[in-house]
Amino acid sequence: MTDEPEVGRRGGSILLIGEELDQRTDEGYAKFTREVAGVLAQRHSVVTHTTDLTSGQGGGPRRTLSRLLALLGAARTTGVETKRPDVILYASRSSATVPALLRARLLRLAGHGAKVAMIALQPREAALTSRLPLRWIRPHLLLVGTERERAAARRRGINAECIWGGVDLVRFRPAAAGEKEALRRKWGLPVEHRVMLHIGHLREGRNLSALPPLAAAPRTTVLVVASTHRGPESERIRTELLEQGVRVLEGYQPNVDELYRLADLYVFPPISTDHAIAMPLSVLEALASDLPVVSMRFGALADRFAGTDAVRLVDTPEELVEQALRPPSGPSDARRLVEDYSWTAVGRRLDDLLGQIPR
């Protein structure tokens, strides 16, 4: 007989609920949810239920109601009342907002004794610093992306820990000798240029207007790989980038690992937290590919990588340009920073945290 919780040792049962997922794999939230489901399934019985895109249509109260109804449907479809999972793991697309916390509370009521853990990947502190009585709607465990959020949640009496994304350390690797030049020829990029890469959404909050000054520098190519996640402003942003000399590659790229290997530098300009998770997966993929990174001081990057030579964090778009154009000081040692960020390691940490939820 052991006192170790069912989740935390092999054989526990987990109901993983994700929101508004389709088949796209180039978005951080969706990729995280799928990868976590896979690694947890290696040790436990995992049932994954994902609501479709229609559950998030509309805005404001309508979207909140749609997500609530979708969550009720998930509980009913997966038979929570009869199957009684040990843990319900709710990955909130809207992160730690009050409506999301209310949905987690609903799962506590529907779970009939199951422990409820909620994952909030985007860095949002507004609800955690509000005066609302969050103790009454808290999950058993709140998993957030930044140390600031964890501290804010704990001040409100919420059991909170940090979780972050991972990276496939086999797929995303440094370029072999001569591979960088060969890949540039394959993708039609100048072999002799310094290539700066950004991968993400064509959305206003991504601060992509910081990139054209880099494209104006001599012998420099800036490549933006635009995800399938679109908004009403996306076509305008695409046109403006092209007009200012930035190359734009659109759509899901199954060989995106090659684009990291052909680049010299990864640039991450977002400021807004609306369209990126606290630990951007593209930054981890760049580091795994041994690319140095210049980034705005975003999310959990300062928690994990501040003070390292391979990740230069800045506070203004002007500093971003200045640091990106600075010649490299020597060979990159970026990959060593993410050796502990494999998806297996992330799953192991999550497994340990779920196992420590108090009864």
Summary of the structure (lengths in Angstrom):
residues: 359
radius of gyration: 21.0
end to end distance: 16.9
largest distance: 68.7
contacts: 1228
relative contact order: 0.14
helix: 39%
strand: 18%
